Structures are given as structure tokens and as C-alpha cells.
Amino acid sequence: MRRIDANGTSIAFKQSGEGPPLLLIHGAEADHSMFDTFGVLLAAHFTVIAYNQRDSGGTTNPASAYGVAEMAKDAAELIAALGYRRAHVFGTSLGGVVAQVLAAHHPTRVDRLVLSSTFRPGAPPTALNPDVFARLATLRTGLPGTASEIATYFFPAEHIAAHPEVVEIFNGSKRNTAQRQRRAGILVQPLVYAPAAIAAPTLVLAAAEDRLIPPAHTLSLAREIAGARTVTVPGAGHVATLQKPDAVAHEVRTFLQARTGGSEHDHGGGGL
């Protein structure tokens, strides 16, 4: 892991490959490692930057509360600190919320945008799927014994049967109490967001078997972002980058490499 200071935070990140920069933004309970296989599949075509958000992995940040706006600014300043004018951005789940706000608040930093299994900024996921999130809250009090059931909300049953090791992902948080408290408060912090402010060409990816964030809600984001395209990944659960990395990487690569008459391929110089 490498480290760089941006927006008052010491951000730990992994960089690989070569080509146009592609920033990967992970989900709420994950860290950069959720992209280990997915990133390798893209590194032949892009400079892949998988970083740890605040209170995740090796990243260190102030002890004060923060919200999506601060996290989006972290990402914008990380892109700049690495020497790029802008980068392609892929965000999944909470990372997709951060990616939307990044594209709306810092449009000059985003080339093309991919939103995966995510939800609208300002729309608490607990309201989108209340029964599921209530059940998950109960299950988390019973860890590690309930990890197997928790996994079923993130992966289809067939995938868990074929890859029982994925259950270990849910055995317990790597964050300390203070970190968990700050992460739990992210979505309640004030946020100003207008989807019409997103000017980047956008792809919205939904996972057909997502039990956590309803695919219909994810796909509905495209109606609010001018010119957005949609793709549904068949058979995929919420964590599609782990379950079906090849399929997701194919869709991402196809979209990011599509030729247009615009100037979004001017990525700036060099970088670290």
C-alpha cells in the first residue's frame, strides 16, 4: 500500500496498471481489497487506483464526524494529489453515493462515471429496503454465528455454496468503536446534491439478484442523470465485483473505452 495526504486525511491506496486513471470507491463495510481481483482485470487498460476511505483499512483521518460531501472531497483531492486533472470513477454501494456527489460537486475531476449497486444521495438505504436492513441489524448483534445468514443478503445462495469462504467477510468488523460510530453517521450528515449537476458520461450498473439495494432503485438513478446508460448484470448479488468480477469489468471497460466526439479522454499528464 502507498499513502498520500489529501483533504487533511492520510489516504492509503493501491495503484496498478497503466493507461487512463480509474478511481475505485468501495462500499460501506469494505475496504480497497474488495477490488483485488476486479482491479487486476482492468489494470491492462487503466491505471487503477483503489483507495481506503476514512476509517477504512490503513487510511487515517481526524476524529471528527464527516459525511458524503467530505468523502467526495477526499476523492477529488486524491485525484489531484496523484497528479491527474481528472479520472474515470467507479463507485459501488456507498462508494456509488460518494461517486455521485464527487461528480456533482467536483465535475472537473471526473471523466466518466460508473455507478454500481448504489442508491440516491440523501435517500437512506434503510428506507429503500426497511425489512432487510432491520433484519441485518439484528443479525449483526449475533456475530460471528450469524455470518452465514448475513452473507445471503450480499451474495446469491449458489455463489455461497460454491465459495463458502465468502462468509468470513462478515464475521466481524475490522474497525474500532470510534471508527464504527463515525461510519454509522455518514448518511445523516447534511448534504446538498443535485443529480442534474452531473455532466460526466455515466453508466448505471444494477445487479439482478441484489437483495440489499433494489435493482429498480439503482436503475432509476439513470433517469436523473442526463444521457446515462444502464446495464443489469444477470445472476449477480450486491457485491458483484467479488462474485462476477469478469462480467462487471467487461461492462466497465466497454463503457470507458467507447469512442465519443467529446473531450473526456483528455486525462492530463503523468501522475505518480
N, C-alpha and C positions, 0 to 999 in steps of 0.2 A: 504494500500500500504506500502511496505517496500522500503528501499533505501540503495544503496551501491555505493561506489566510484570505478570507473573503467575508465582507459584511460583519466583521467582529467575531467571526467563527473560524476555528481551525478545522478545515474540511479534509477528511480522509477520502481518498479516491483511488480507483484503479483505472489506468489508461492502457489501451492496447490497440493494435492495428494501425492502419494509415488510410488517409483519404479525408473527406469532409468530416468535421466533428459531429458526433452524435452523443448527446447527453441522455443518460438513462436515469429516471427518477422512480425509486422503489415505493412500495406500499407501506401502510401504517405500521405494521408489526414486523416488517422485514428490514433488511439492510442491503448493501450492494451485492451480496453474494447470491441473491435471487436471480441475478443476471449472469452468473458464471458461464453457463452453457449457452444461453441466448447471446451474450456478448461475443463469444468466440465465433458464432455463426455469422456475425455482422462485421467482424474485425478485418475480413479480407476486403471490405468495401469502404469502411469508415474508420475514423479514429474514435473508438468507443470509450466514453468516459462514464464510468459507473461510480457514483459517489454515495457517501453516507450522509443522510440528513442529520439535523440537530438531534442529539440524544440517541444516535444510532451508530453502531459499530465504533470505529475509532475517532469519530468527529467529536470535538469538544466545543462547547458554547457557553455563553453566560447563563446564570441560574434563573434569569427572569423568564416570565411567560412569553410565549410567542404564538403567532398564528400563521395561516397560509400566506398572508402578504409578506411576512418576514422570510418565510421559506422560499417564496418565489424570488425575493431579492437576493437571497443566498445563491440561488441558481444563476441569476443574471450576473452577479459579480464573480461567480466561479468561472463562467464562460469568459468574461473579460480578463480575469486574472491568469487564465491559461493562454492568453494571447490571441483570442478569437474575437472578431467583431460580432459574430453570431454563430449559432449551431442548430442542427436539427435537434428536436427534443421528443423523447418518448417517455410518457408517464403512465403508470398503471395504478389503479385503485386510488388511494390518497395521493400518490405521485401524479396521477392524471389531474387531480384537482389543483395541485401545485403548478402543473404544466399549463393549465388553462389560465391561471392568474399570471404566471410568468409571461405568457403570450399576450395577455391583455394589458398588463402594467408595464412591460418592458419589450414592446414589439420589435425594437431594432436588434434584440439579442436572439430572436427566434427565426430560423429559416423555414423549415417545415415542421409540422406538429403532428404527433400520433398520440391519441388518447385511447387507452385500453382498459376495459372493465372498470369504468370510473363513473363519477356522478357529478352533478352540477355544483359548483361552489355556492355555499350558502344553503344547500339542501342537505340536512343531516341524514346520513345513511340509515340511522335508526328509524327515521320517519318513512323511508322508502320501503323498508322491509322489517317492520317492528317485531313480528313474531320471531324471526330468525335472530335478530340482534339480542332480543330478550333471552332466548334460549342459549345463545353463545355466552352471555354474561353469567348465566347460571353455571354453564359447563366450565367456565374458567375458574370458578371457585373450587372445582373438584379435581384440578390438575394434580399430578400427571395422569390419574386414572381415566380422565375423560378425553384425553388427547385423540383417541381413535374417532370418537364422535365429532369432535371439533373439525377434524380433517375432512369429514364428509361435506362440510359447507364450502370447502376450498377446492376439493378435487372430486371428480366422479368416482363412484364406488369401484368401477372396473380398474381405474388407474391405481387406486389404493391397494386393491388386491394384487395387482401386478408389481407394484412398487411399495411394499409395506413400510419401507424406510421413511417415507414422507411423513408418517405420523410423528416422527421425532421432532419435526419442525415445530410442533405445537405443544411440546412437553413443558414449556415454561419460558418466560421472558428473560432475555439477557440483560435487560435494563434494570437499574436500581429503582428504589421507590420514588425518588425525586424525578428521575427521568420519565418514569411511567406517568406520574402526575402531570408533568408538562405536556407529554404526548396526548394524554387524555383531554387536555384543554385546547388543543389546536383549533378545532372546528367551532368553538364557542367565542373565539376572539373576533372583534369587529372586522368586517371585510366589505370593501366596495368593489364590485365586479360587474362588468357589462360584457356579455359574450360578443356583442357587435364590435367591440374593440379588437377582437382577434382578426388580424389581417393575414396571418400565415396560412398557406395551404394546409388543410387539415384532413387527417384520416381518423375516423372513429371506429375502433375495433370492439366488438362485443363477443363474449364467449357464450355459446349457445346453451351450455349447461351450468351457467353461473347461478349458484344458489344464494350468493351473498348480495350482489348488486343486480337487480333485474335487468336482463339484456335490453328490454324495451326502453328502460330509462337511459341506459348508456347510449343507445342508438338515437334517442330523442335529442341528444346534445347537438347532433348534426343540423337540426332544424334552426338552431340559434346561431350557428357559425357559418358565415357566407361561403358557399361553394364546397362545404365539407362533404367528403365521401364516406361511405360506411361499408364495413365488411363484418360478417359474422363468421367466427371460427367454429365449425361443427365439432361437437363432441368435447369441447373444451370447458373446463370449470374456471373458477375465478382466477387461479394462478396459472394462466395459460403459458406464460414464459417458462415455467418449470415443467408443465405437463406436455405441452406441444411447442417446444421452442423452434423446431424447424418450420412449422406452419406459420407461426407468428413472425419469425424472421423473414420468411418469404414475402409476406404481405408488407412488412415494413420496408424491406429492400426494394420491392417493386414500386411502392409509392414514393420513396425518397429519391429513387433514380429516374422517375418518369420525367421526360423532357417537357418543358413548357417554354413559352415565349418570354417569361418573366426573368427577373434577375436574382431569383432566390438562390442560385448556385454560386454566387459570389461570397465565398466563406471567409474572406480575409486572409491574412498571412499567418503562416507558421504555427506558432503555439509551442507549448513545451513538449 
